Amino acid sequence: YQTDSTTVCTGPIMATNDDTVIAPGNIRVRGIRSAVITGDFIARIERMFQRMAGRGSSPIAFEAGREMGLRLVTEGLEASLDEASAFLTETNVGTLTVVSLDTGHKGGILRVEDSFFAVSFQEHAGESQRPVCDYLRGLFAGVFEGHYHERFLCLERRCAARGESVCEFSVYPSHPV
């Protein structure tokens, strides 16, 4: 039912399979208990980290993303990136496009449209001076790390929070080949 401009769910709104369930008091994505977090909340956390630590949430969010990226690894890099894409779509974090993969040099360029982190920051805190998608950087580094069994870095070259149309990431080994 609806009150003012808010829709309230009183029953299951989606139950796609055993891994993804959205019902009052029970939200699970890929079997992981989840919560709905507003963009304003994300922007406030990022601003607070920037004030306190200068670098924003970078190290914390990167490591959280890296751990999730490692969990998404499956047989083959392209299949793992498909898993990452599905995860981002299922969790409403963004839409992933693989721009290029260079398996010889173990790297790639990835693009995310409608990054929840970037759009939320821009909508609630204004334009950022630095890229803010640290969780996504970690997630992509984790996927490549899990596939190649070595540490990877990921640089966000473009970020919608800085007023650009998309977020774009370069992924490469921490010790280039």
Sine and cosine of phi, psi and omega as CSV:
sin_phi,cos_phi,sin_psi,cos_psi,sin_omega,cos_omega
0.00,0.00,0.17,-0.99,-0.10,-0.99
-0.82,-0.57,0.70,-0.71,0.10,-0.99
-0.82,-0.57,0.82,-0.58,-0.09,-1.00
0.79,0.62,-0.88,-0.47,0.00,-1.00
-0.95,-0.30,0.26,0.96,-0.05,-1.00
-0.94,-0.33,0.75,-0.66,0.08,-1.00
-0.99,-0.11,0.77,-0.64,-0.02,-1.00
-0.94,-0.35,0.78,-0.62,0.00,-1.00
-1.00,-0.01,0.80,-0.60,0.04,-1.00
-0.92,-0.40,0.07,1.00,0.02,-1.00
-0.43,-0.90,0.05,-1.00,0.00,-1.00
-0.86,0.51,0.76,-0.65,0.07,-1.00
-0.98,-0.22,-0.32,0.95,0.08,-1.00
-0.31,-0.95,0.69,-0.72,0.13,-0.99
-0.58,-0.81,1.00,0.06,-0.12,-0.99
-0.98,0.21,-0.60,0.80,0.02,-1.00
-0.24,-0.97,-0.13,-0.99,-0.03,-1.00
-0.93,0.37,-0.38,0.92,-0.05,-1.00
-1.00,0.05,-0.43,0.90,-0.04,-1.00
-0.81,-0.59,0.90,-0.44,0.00,-1.00
-0.69,-0.73,0.75,-0.66,0.11,-0.99
-0.81,-0.59,0.92,-0.40,0.01,-1.00
-0.50,-0.87,0.36,-0.93,0.01,-1.00
-0.80,0.60,0.83,-0.55,0.03,-1.00
0.98,0.19,-0.01,1.00,-0.04,-1.00
-0.55,-0.84,1.00,-0.05,0.08,-1.00
-0.91,-0.41,0.85,-0.52,0.03,-1.00
-0.72,-0.69,0.75,-0.66,0.07,-1.00
-0.86,-0.51,0.86,-0.52,-0.07,-1.00
0.82,0.57,0.58,0.81,0.03,-1.00
0.99,0.17,-0.01,1.00,-0.03,-1.00
-0.99,-0.14,0.81,-0.59,0.05,-1.00
-0.85,0.53,0.74,-0.67,-0.11,-0.99
-0.74,-0.68,0.18,-0.98,0.02,-1.00
-0.63,-0.78,0.38,-0.93,0.11,-0.99
-1.00,0.04,0.84,-0.54,0.00,-1.00
-0.87,-0.50,0.74,-0.67,-0.04,-1.00
-0.98,0.20,0.43,-0.90,0.07,-1.00
-0.87,0.49,-0.58,0.82,0.03,-1.00
-0.87,0.49,-0.66,0.75,0.02,-1.00
-0.88,0.48,-0.71,0.71,0.02,-1.00
-0.88,0.48,-0.71,0.70,-0.01,-1.00
-0.89,0.46,-0.64,0.77,0.01,-1.00
-0.90,0.43,-0.67,0.74,0.02,-1.00
-0.89,0.45,-0.72,0.70,0.00,-1.00
-0.88,0.47,-0.71,0.71,0.02,-1.00
-0.88,0.48,-0.66,0.75,0.00,-1.00
-0.89,0.46,-0.72,0.70,0.05,-1.00
-0.88,0.48,-0.65,0.76,0.01,-1.00
-0.89,0.46,-0.65,0.76,0.03,-1.00
-0.93,0.37,-0.66,0.75,-0.10,-0.99
-0.99,0.15,-0.65,0.76,-0.15,-0.99
-0.90,-0.44,-0.11,0.99,0.02,-1.00
0.98,0.20,-0.61,0.79,-0.05,-1.00
-0.99,-0.11,0.08,1.00,-0.06,-1.00
0.95,0.32,-0.40,-0.92,-0.06,-1.00
-1.00,0.09,0.17,0.99,-0.18,-0.98
-0.66,0.75,-0.88,0.47,-0.09,-1.00
-0.91,0.42,-0.62,0.78,-0.04,-1.00
-0.94,0.35,-0.77,0.64,-0.02,-1.00
-0.91,0.42,-0.62,0.78,0.02,-1.00
-0.86,0.51,-0.74,0.67,-0.03,-1.00
-0.91,0.41,-0.62,0.78,0.05,-1.00
-0.89,0.45,-0.68,0.73,0.04,-1.00
-0.91,0.41,-0.64,0.77,0.00,-1.00
-0.87,0.50,-0.71,0.70,0.02,-1.00
-0.88,0.47,-0.64,0.77,0.03,-1.00
-0.92,0.38,-0.66,0.75,0.03,-1.00
-0.84,0.54,-0.66,0.75,0.03,-1.00
-0.89,0.45,-0.55,0.83,0.01,-1.00
-0.95,0.30,-0.36,0.93,-0.04,-1.00
-1.00,0.03,-0.09,1.00,-0.07,-1.00
-0.93,0.37,0.72,-0.69,0.04,-1.00
-0.73,-0.69,-0.25,-0.97,-0.03,-1.00
-0.95,0.32,0.93,-0.37,0.05,-1.00
1.00,-0.04,0.59,-0.81,-0.03,-1.00
-0.91,0.42,-0.71,0.70,-0.02,-1.00
-0.89,0.45,-0.64,0.77,0.05,-1.00
-0.91,0.42,-0.61,0.79,0.04,-1.00
-0.91,0.41,-0.63,0.77,0.05,-1.00
-0.93,0.37,-0.54,0.84,0.12,-0.99
-0.89,0.45,-0.65,0.76,0.06,-1.00
-0.89,0.46,-0.69,0.72,0.02,-1.00
-0.88,0.47,-0.67,0.74,0.02,-1.00
-0.88,0.48,-0.72,0.70,0.02,-1.00
-0.89,0.46,-0.67,0.74,0.01,-1.00
-0.88,0.48,-0.73,0.69,-0.01,-1.00
-0.89,0.45,-0.62,0.78,0.03,-1.00
-0.93,0.37,-0.73,0.68,-0.02,-1.00
-0.87,0.48,-0.56,0.83,-0.04,-1.00
-0.99,-0.11,0.09,1.00,0.04,-1.00
0.87,0.50,0.56,0.83,-0.01,-1.00
-1.00,-0.02,-0.41,0.91,0.03,-1.00
0.36,-0.93,0.01,-1.00,-0.01,-1.00
-0.90,-0.44,0.89,-0.46,-0.07,-1.00
-1.00,-0.03,0.71,-0.70,0.15,-0.99
-0.80,-0.60,0.77,-0.64,0.10,-0.99
-1.00,0.08,0.93,-0.37,-0.02,-1.00
-0.98,0.22,-0.73,0.69,0.04,-1.00
-0.36,-0.93,0.48,-0.87,0.11,-0.99
-0.80,-0.59,0.70,-0.71,0.07,-1.00
-0.86,-0.52,1.00,0.06,-0.07,-1.00
-0.92,0.38,-0.42,0.91,0.04,-1.00
-0.91,0.41,-0.62,0.78,0.02,-1.00
-0.97,-0.25,0.13,0.99,0.07,-1.00
0.83,0.56,0.81,0.58,0.01,-1.00
-0.53,-0.85,0.00,-1.00,0.03,-1.00
-0.13,-0.99,0.22,-0.98,0.09,-1.00
-0.86,-0.51,0.81,-0.59,-0.04,-1.00
-0.85,-0.53,0.55,-0.83,-0.02,-1.00
-0.81,-0.59,0.65,-0.76,0.06,-1.00
-0.83,-0.56,0.83,-0.56,0.11,-0.99
-0.99,-0.10,0.56,-0.83,0.04,-1.00
0.84,0.54,0.68,0.73,0.06,-1.00
-0.84,0.54,0.85,-0.53,0.01,-1.00
-0.82,0.57,-0.63,0.77,-0.04,-1.00
-0.93,0.38,-0.74,0.67,-0.05,-1.00
-0.93,0.36,-0.73,0.68,-0.03,-1.00
-0.90,0.43,-0.67,0.75,0.02,-1.00
-0.89,0.46,-0.69,0.72,0.00,-1.00
-0.88,0.47,-0.75,0.67,-0.06,-1.00
-0.90,0.43,-0.66,0.75,-0.02,-1.00
-0.92,0.38,-0.58,0.82,-0.14,-0.99
-0.95,-0.31,-0.29,0.96,-0.03,-1.00
-0.79,-0.62,-0.09,1.00,-0.03,-1.00
1.00,0.01,-0.08,-1.00,-0.04,-1.00
-0.92,0.40,0.67,-0.75,-0.01,-1.00
-1.00,-0.05,0.49,-0.87,0.08,-1.00
-0.99,0.15,-0.32,0.95,-0.05,-1.00
-0.70,-0.72,0.36,-0.93,0.09,-1.00
-0.88,0.48,0.54,-0.84,-0.08,-1.00
-0.87,-0.50,0.04,1.00,-0.10,-1.00
-1.00,-0.01,0.80,0.60,-0.06,-1.00
-0.91,0.42,-0.57,0.82,0.06,-1.00
-0.88,0.48,-0.68,0.73,0.01,-1.00
-0.92,0.39,-0.63,0.78,0.07,-1.00
-0.83,0.55,-0.72,0.69,0.01,-1.00
-0.91,0.41,-0.66,0.75,0.00,-1.00
-0.86,0.50,-0.72,0.69,-0.02,-1.00
-0.93,0.36,-0.64,0.77,0.06,-1.00
-0.88,0.48,-0.64,0.77,0.01,-1.00
-0.90,0.43,-0.64,0.77,0.03,-1.00
-0.89,0.46,-0.73,0.68,0.00,-1.00
-0.92,0.40,-0.65,0.76,0.02,-1.00
-0.87,0.48,-0.69,0.72,0.00,-1.00
-0.91,0.42,-0.54,0.84,0.01,-1.00
-0.97,0.24,-0.72,0.69,-0.11,-0.99
-1.00,-0.08,-0.16,0.99,0.02,-1.00
0.88,0.48,0.66,0.75,0.13,-0.99
-0.46,-0.89,0.31,-0.95,-0.04,-1.00
-0.94,0.35,0.62,-0.79,0.04,-1.00
-0.80,-0.60,0.46,-0.89,0.11,-0.99
-0.93,-0.37,0.39,-0.92,0.04,-1.00
-0.61,-0.79,0.82,-0.58,-0.02,-1.00
-0.94,-0.35,0.78,-0.62,0.08,-1.00
-1.00,0.04,0.96,-0.27,-0.07,-1.00
-0.99,0.12,-0.51,0.86,0.04,-1.00
-0.73,-0.68,0.58,-0.81,-0.01,-1.00
-0.58,-0.82,0.76,-0.65,0.02,-1.00
-0.88,0.47,-0.42,0.91,0.04,-1.00
-0.93,0.37,-0.31,0.95,0.07,-1.00
-0.99,-0.11,0.19,0.98,0.05,-1.00
1.00,-0.06,0.08,1.00,0.02,-1.00
-1.00,0.09,0.32,-0.95,-0.12,-0.99
-0.96,0.29,-0.47,0.88,-0.02,-1.00
-0.61,-0.80,0.15,-0.99,0.16,-0.99
-0.97,-0.26,0.71,-0.70,-0.03,-1.00
-0.75,-0.66,0.67,-0.74,-0.14,-0.99
-0.81,-0.59,0.65,-0.76,0.15,-0.99
-0.95,-0.33,0.80,-0.60,-0.01,-1.00
-0.92,-0.40,0.73,-0.68,-0.05,-1.00
-0.41,-0.91,0.40,-0.92,0.01,-1.00
-0.89,0.46,0.53,-0.85,0.01,-1.00
-0.92,0.39,-0.40,0.92,0.13,-0.99
-0.85,-0.53,1.00,0.00,-0.10,-1.00
-0.80,0.60,0.57,-0.82,0.01,-1.00
-0.95,0.31,0.00,0.00,0.00,0.00
